[in-house]
């Protein structure tokens, strides 16, 4: 049975890094990064949050279609609200697929340091601007760490170790769940 594997967590925790590694090690798995989809919409850098709302239905449609027709999907995406989490779980269920929610957890200061140390990409500049406008990395990342801590369900994965250690733990979760 195909699965939607949601890698959830605060900015900079390693969601995209783990997703890319998982996809590289599992041929046929789709790595769907909503932030990359966002950069394909005209004006995305001027309205980062608004563009995210525009591409989320497209992402859900891609997920459902791929799960039905092709195989697993790995989604590295911060989803801090239960109602949004339920939309992705419903997409997997409607496609006849399993849903594996992995919540990557680190201490707030670790998340902030990782966020600030992220490599440049088309969307990191826009993300940094949004975060700066919302109070800076410490305030924003810490608030997400708290919000995610309160989400029910899912597999909690301590992501404070090395990428290799965290990836091995992810593999244990995906093999069992």
Backbone bond lengths (Angstrom), bond angles and torsions (degrees), N, CA, C in turn:
res aa  C-N    CA-C-N  psi(-1)  N-CA   C-N-CA  omega(-1)  CA-C   N-CA-C  phi
1 X - - - 1.463 - - 1.529 108.10 -
2 X 1.320 117.13 128.42 1.468 119.19 176.38 1.523 110.66 -65.07
3 X 1.337 114.81 159.72 1.469 120.24 -179.00 1.517 111.32 -137.09
4 X 1.303 114.91 146.52 1.457 121.98 166.31 1.518 105.67 -94.34
5 X 1.320 116.15 118.32 1.459 121.67 178.86 1.526 106.73 -106.93
6 X 1.321 115.60 105.81 1.461 122.00 179.94 1.523 108.99 -92.12
7 X 1.332 115.84 117.91 1.462 121.77 173.71 1.522 106.40 -98.29
8 X 1.303 115.77 106.18 1.462 123.02 -172.20 1.526 108.79 -111.52
9 X 1.316 116.95 148.55 1.456 120.68 176.81 1.510 110.97 163.58
10 X 1.320 115.99 173.87 1.462 120.52 -177.89 1.526 111.73 -68.59
11 X 1.326 117.40 164.21 1.465 120.60 177.96 1.528 110.60 -56.78
12 X 1.340 115.61 136.32 1.451 120.68 174.90 1.513 115.90 83.03
13 X 1.341 118.12 3.87 1.467 120.23 -176.21 1.529 112.65 -77.13
14 X 1.328 117.61 -19.48 1.454 120.92 178.83 1.511 115.05 117.81
15 X 1.323 117.42 15.51 1.466 121.09 -177.87 1.526 111.92 -58.75
16 X 1.316 116.90 -51.77 1.466 120.99 -177.23 1.526 111.58 -67.31
17 X 1.298 117.31 -37.80 1.471 121.19 178.40 1.519 110.32 -61.93
18 X 1.333 116.59 -46.95 1.469 120.12 179.63 1.521 111.45 -67.32
19 X 1.328 116.97 -38.42 1.467 119.92 179.55 1.526 110.71 -63.47
20 X 1.323 117.20 -43.86 1.467 120.53 -179.76 1.531 110.66 -62.99
21 X 1.298 116.09 -39.87 1.475 119.31 179.25 1.520 110.71 -67.46
22 X 1.324 116.39 -42.43 1.464 120.14 179.81 1.528 110.38 -61.32
23 X 1.314 116.68 -45.91 1.463 121.27 -179.26 1.531 109.91 -62.86
24 X 1.318 117.62 -41.89 1.464 121.01 179.55 1.528 111.58 -61.72
25 X 1.326 116.72 -33.10 1.467 121.79 -178.10 1.525 113.65 -89.84
26 X 1.338 118.05 -7.28 1.469 122.26 -176.49 1.527 109.99 -131.63
27 X 1.343 116.73 81.78 1.469 120.10 -178.74 1.529 111.68 -52.61
28 X 1.314 114.88 140.68 1.459 121.09 179.98 1.514 113.52 90.57
29 X 1.329 117.74 -11.19 1.462 121.24 177.58 1.521 108.94 -81.55
30 X 1.322 116.29 133.82 1.461 121.92 177.35 1.520 109.39 -88.75
31 X 1.312 116.94 124.62 1.464 122.02 170.43 1.507 107.75 -96.23
32 X 1.310 116.40 108.98 1.464 120.86 -175.85 1.524 109.44 -108.18
33 X 1.310 115.88 104.90 1.460 121.74 -179.83 1.524 108.50 -100.87
34 X 1.310 116.48 109.26 1.466 121.91 -177.57 1.532 110.64 -61.40
35 X 1.335 117.22 -31.11 1.460 119.26 178.80 1.520 111.70 -65.61
36 X 1.329 117.59 -33.30 1.466 120.68 175.48 1.530 109.55 -69.77
37 X 1.326 117.72 -42.90 1.472 120.33 176.15 1.524 110.65 -57.32
38 X 1.302 116.07 -40.86 1.463 121.68 -178.70 1.534 110.73 -56.74
39 X 1.338 116.98 -39.42 1.467 120.46 -177.05 1.519 112.43 -71.49
40 X 1.326 117.72 -6.98 1.462 121.78 179.54 1.523 112.61 -90.48
41 X 1.321 117.14 -1.46 1.461 122.38 -178.57 1.525 108.70 -103.00
42 X 1.307 116.23 128.40 1.458 120.50 178.93 1.518 111.97 -55.89
43 X 1.322 117.16 133.65 1.456 122.76 178.32 1.511 114.64 82.70
44 X 1.337 117.48 7.38 1.466 121.12 -175.40 1.516 112.85 -56.21
45 X 1.331 117.90 -38.00 1.465 120.09 -176.11 1.524 112.03 -69.85
46 X 1.329 117.07 -24.36 1.464 120.89 179.81 1.523 112.45 -82.98
47 X 1.318 117.16 -22.74 1.469 121.60 179.78 1.526 108.83 -142.01
48 X 1.314 115.43 70.68 1.458 121.81 -174.27 1.521 111.90 -58.52
49 X 1.327 117.34 -49.04 1.470 121.03 -178.77 1.525 111.10 -66.66
50 X 1.311 116.93 -43.91 1.459 120.26 -179.81 1.516 112.32 -63.02
51 X 1.328 116.63 -38.17 1.455 120.21 178.27 1.524 110.92 -67.59
52 X 1.327 116.59 -34.09 1.464 119.83 175.62 1.520 111.32 -59.45
53 X 1.328 116.07 -41.12 1.466 120.13 178.01 1.527 111.35 -66.29
54 X 1.332 116.82 -31.73 1.463 120.43 178.63 1.526 112.41 -71.01
55 X 1.325 117.45 -38.29 1.467 119.65 -174.95 1.529 113.56 -88.02
56 X 1.308 117.77 -14.76 1.469 119.06 -178.06 1.530 112.31 -60.17
57 X 1.348 120.51 -43.98 1.469 118.97 176.06 1.529 112.76 -61.76
58 X 1.343 117.17 -35.92 1.470 119.83 176.73 1.524 110.14 -65.29
59 X 1.318 116.61 -40.76 1.468 120.62 178.35 1.524 110.22 -62.77
60 X 1.312 117.17 -43.63 1.470 120.59 178.88 1.526 110.78 -61.77
61 X 1.342 116.67 -40.64 1.463 120.27 177.73 1.519 112.16 -64.80
62 X 1.324 117.07 -42.20 1.466 120.91 177.92 1.523 110.89 -63.50
63 X 1.331 115.44 -42.81 1.466 120.06 179.85 1.523 110.16 -60.22
64 X 1.320 116.15 -50.12 1.467 120.37 -177.92 1.522 111.04 -60.21
65 X 1.331 117.07 -46.82 1.464 120.73 -179.04 1.526 111.54 -63.50
66 X 1.310 117.40 -43.68 1.463 119.96 -177.60 1.530 110.76 -67.72
67 X 1.308 117.12 -41.64 1.467 119.99 178.25 1.527 110.91 -62.00
68 X 1.317 116.95 -40.25 1.474 120.74 -179.66 1.522 112.49 -68.08
69 X 1.312 116.46 -40.95 1.460 121.13 -168.74 1.521 115.56 -104.34
70 X 1.347 118.12 -22.66 1.462 118.19 -166.95 1.522 115.81 -129.72
71 X 1.310 119.14 -49.73 1.465 118.91 -176.62 1.515 112.53 160.05
72 X 1.324 114.15 -153.25 1.464 121.71 -175.50 1.527 112.26 -69.19
73 X 1.328 114.51 152.62 1.459 122.83 173.96 1.519 107.45 -128.54
74 X 1.327 116.04 132.52 1.466 121.69 173.04 1.525 106.93 -109.23
75 X 1.322 115.48 126.35 1.463 122.30 -175.63 1.527 109.86 -121.34
76 X 1.339 117.56 103.87 1.466 119.30 174.06 1.529 109.05 -86.10
77 X 1.325 116.79 103.13 1.463 118.76 -172.73 1.522 110.49 -152.77
78 X 1.320 115.90 131.19 1.458 121.29 172.47 1.521 107.96 -72.89
79 X 1.315 116.51 118.16 1.465 122.30 174.82 1.520 106.26 -131.16
80 X 1.318 116.11 103.61 1.457 121.14 -172.45 1.525 113.72 -101.34
81 X 1.333 117.26 -3.93 1.468 119.95 -179.27 1.523 109.72 -114.71
82 X 1.315 115.70 135.61 1.464 121.66 -178.16 1.527 112.16 -58.14
83 X 1.326 117.92 -37.44 1.465 120.65 -178.68 1.526 110.78 -64.08
84 X 1.324 118.05 -37.87 1.459 121.56 177.34 1.525 111.00 -71.50
85 X 1.305 116.53 -40.80 1.464 121.20 177.30 1.526 109.96 -58.18
86 X 1.315 116.57 -41.62 1.467 121.74 -179.73 1.537 111.15 -63.41
87 X 1.330 117.68 -34.05 1.479 120.41 178.63 1.527 110.82 -62.23
88 X 1.322 117.08 -41.55 1.460 120.35 -179.22 1.525 111.20 -72.56
89 X 1.303 116.65 -38.67 1.468 119.42 176.62 1.529 110.29 -63.83
90 X 1.326 116.46 -40.49 1.466 121.26 178.34 1.532 111.32 -63.20
91 X 1.333 117.09 -38.85 1.468 120.72 178.14 1.525 110.35 -60.71
92 X 1.326 116.77 -42.06 1.470 120.20 177.98 1.520 110.47 -64.83
93 X 1.310 117.14 -46.18 1.465 121.70 -178.81 1.518 110.74 -61.18
94 X 1.340 117.25 -44.22 1.464 121.23 -179.59 1.534 111.95 -64.75
95 X 1.326 116.88 -24.44 1.461 120.67 178.15 1.534 111.63 -88.54
96 X 1.333 116.47 -0.05 1.460 120.04 -178.07 1.513 112.38 75.11
97 X 1.317 116.72 27.00 1.460 122.61 -176.19 1.519 111.24 -113.62
98 X 1.308 114.79 165.86 1.459 121.25 173.82 1.520 110.42 -84.40
99 X 1.316 115.50 165.23 1.466 122.23 179.37 1.515 107.80 -131.34
100 X 1.332 115.69 121.95 1.460 121.45 177.83 1.519 107.00 -119.65
101 X 1.323 115.92 111.58 1.465 121.17 179.58 1.527 107.83 -100.84
102 X 1.340 116.05 117.13 1.458 121.80 179.22 1.520 107.66 -114.01
103 X 1.316 115.71 117.49 1.451 121.71 -179.72 1.523 108.45 -99.85
104 X 1.330 115.80 108.93 1.458 121.51 179.75 1.518 108.87 -80.29
105 X 1.324 115.33 123.83 1.463 120.19 -175.32 1.526 110.89 -120.06
106 X 1.318 115.16 137.93 1.465 123.41 172.42 1.525 107.34 -144.59
107 X 1.324 115.58 164.76 1.463 120.06 174.77 1.526 108.88 -64.78
108 X 1.330 117.42 146.69 1.469 119.71 -178.15 1.526 114.45 -51.67
109 X 1.322 118.35 -43.66 1.467 119.55 -178.36 1.529 111.68 -67.61
110 X 1.320 117.51 -31.93 1.467 120.81 175.02 1.521 109.71 -65.83
111 X 1.330 116.58 -43.56 1.469 120.54 178.42 1.526 110.79 -61.30
112 X 1.330 116.90 -41.76 1.463 120.42 179.62 1.527 110.09 -63.32
113 X 1.328 117.56 -46.05 1.465 121.08 -179.81 1.527 110.92 -61.48
114 X 1.313 116.95 -41.46 1.464 120.11 179.19 1.528 110.74 -67.58
115 X 1.320 116.32 -40.31 1.469 119.53 177.81 1.520 110.05 -59.63
116 X 1.312 116.52 -46.14 1.461 120.31 -177.48 1.527 111.77 -69.74
117 X 1.331 118.04 -23.09 1.452 121.42 -179.20 1.514 114.61 -95.14
118 X 1.325 117.59 5.74 1.474 121.04 -178.66 1.510 111.97 -60.26
119 X 1.329 114.75 144.15 1.459 120.83 176.21 1.526 109.82 -70.06
120 X 1.315 115.16 152.51 1.459 120.36 178.85 1.526 110.38 -68.75
121 X 1.322 115.75 139.57 1.454 123.23 174.83 1.519 106.77 -149.37
122 X 1.333 117.53 173.01 1.468 118.19 -177.69 1.533 113.96 -55.17
123 X 1.329 117.70 -31.14 1.463 117.70 -175.17 1.533 114.86 -102.63
124 X 1.336 119.85 -9.77 1.467 118.89 -176.12 1.526 112.47 -64.50
125 X 1.323 117.84 -34.93 1.465 119.46 177.65 1.516 111.83 -62.56
126 X 1.326 116.62 -43.35 1.465 120.76 178.52 1.527 110.63 -65.95
127 X 1.318 116.64 -40.29 1.468 120.40 179.18 1.527 109.81 -63.75
128 X 1.324 116.33 -44.33 1.471 119.42 179.27 1.534 111.02 -60.19
129 X 1.327 117.21 -39.21 1.469 120.60 178.98 1.528 111.18 -65.32
130 X 1.332 116.64 -42.80 1.473 120.78 178.29 1.523 109.94 -62.73
131 X 1.324 116.26 -45.79 1.464 120.83 -178.86 1.527 110.60 -63.92
132 X 1.331 117.20 -42.34 1.471 120.41 178.46 1.525 110.79 -61.26
133 X 1.329 116.93 -41.71 1.466 120.91 179.97 1.525 112.11 -68.00
134 X 1.329 116.92 -26.07 1.469 120.99 -178.86 1.529 113.32 -92.84
135 X 1.338 117.75 10.45 1.464 119.74 175.19 1.512 115.29 118.60
136 X 1.317 117.29 0.06 1.458 120.87 177.31 1.515 112.55 94.49
137 X 1.342 116.10 164.43 1.467 120.85 -174.23 1.525 114.68 -57.05
138 X 1.315 117.68 -42.76 1.463 118.42 -176.92 1.520 111.57 -63.16
139 X 1.327 117.60 -45.08 1.466 121.02 -179.70 1.522 111.42 -66.46
140 X 1.336 117.05 -46.61 1.459 121.00 -175.10 1.526 111.42 -70.04
141 X 1.332 117.39 -51.19 1.459 120.63 -177.60 1.524 110.23 -63.09
142 X 1.324 117.66 -42.22 1.462 120.98 179.45 1.524 110.94 -62.56
143 X 1.333 117.72 -38.75 1.471 119.47 178.80 1.524 110.81 -66.60
144 X 1.331 117.57 -37.16 1.465 119.83 176.93 1.524 111.46 -68.05
145 X 1.318 117.42 -39.94 1.471 120.27 177.43 1.523 109.47 -57.31
146 X 1.337 117.01 -44.09 1.472 120.80 179.17 1.522 111.72 -65.90
147 X 1.334 117.03 -45.41 1.473 120.81 -178.71 1.519 110.81 -62.55
148 X 1.320 117.43 -42.54 1.454 121.09 -178.98 1.522 111.74 -68.20
149 X 1.316 115.98 -32.95 1.465 119.99 178.99 1.526 111.05 -60.24
150 X 1.322 116.56 -30.13 1.459 121.49 -177.45 1.531 113.90 -87.20
151 X 1.353 118.02 -5.28 1.463 119.86 178.54 1.529 109.63 -68.32
152 X 1.313 116.78 135.36 1.466 118.86 178.30 1.528 111.12 -79.37
153 X 1.314 115.59 156.54 1.460 121.86 172.22 1.507 113.73 70.28
154 X 1.291 114.55 -172.16 1.451 120.92 178.96 1.521 112.22 83.05
155 X 1.304 114.15 165.90 1.460 122.02 176.30 1.511 107.87 -93.88
156 X 1.302 117.49 123.86 1.464 121.92 177.85 1.521 108.15 -87.36
157 X 1.328 116.72 126.98 1.455 121.51 -177.19 1.522 109.16 -126.41
158 X 1.321 116.09 117.72 1.461 121.56 176.54 1.525 107.90 -69.56
159 X 1.312 116.79 112.57 1.456 122.56 -176.95 1.525 111.82 -103.56
160 X 1.324 116.91 21.73 1.461 119.56 -176.02 1.527 112.98 -82.83
161 X 1.325 117.55 -11.61 1.466 120.69 178.46 1.514 111.68 -82.52
162 X 1.309 115.17 -162.05 1.463 120.55 178.77 1.524 109.58 -71.88
163 X 1.323 115.66 166.52 1.463 120.51 176.18 1.529 109.51 -60.08
164 X 1.331 117.45 -42.62 1.470 120.55 179.73 1.527 111.91 -60.87
165 X 1.324 117.22 -44.74 1.469 120.71 179.47 1.526 110.80 -63.39
166 X 1.316 115.89 -44.75 1.463 120.15 -178.96 1.525 110.70 -66.07
167 X 1.321 116.76 -39.48 1.460 120.45 178.96 1.534 110.90 -64.06
168 X 1.321 117.49 -43.16 1.474 120.03 177.77 1.533 110.60 -60.77
169 X 1.325 116.99 -39.45 1.464 120.31 177.58 1.532 110.61 -66.33
170 X 1.321 116.72 -38.48 1.465 120.80 176.67 1.523 110.15 -61.38
171 X 1.307 117.41 -43.94 1.465 120.77 179.01 1.528 111.45 -61.19
172 X 1.322 117.06 -39.22 1.475 119.80 177.15 1.531 110.39 -61.44
173 X 1.314 116.58 -41.06 1.471 120.67 179.81 1.528 109.99 -66.38
174 X 1.322 117.42 -46.81 1.466 119.22 -175.65 1.522 112.07 -70.17
175 X 1.305 117.82 -25.91 1.465 120.01 176.44 1.520 111.61 -74.54
176 X 1.340 115.70 -32.19 1.468 119.31 -177.86 1.510 112.43 -91.45
177 X 1.327 117.42 -29.05 1.459 119.89 -174.75 1.443 110.34 -111.44
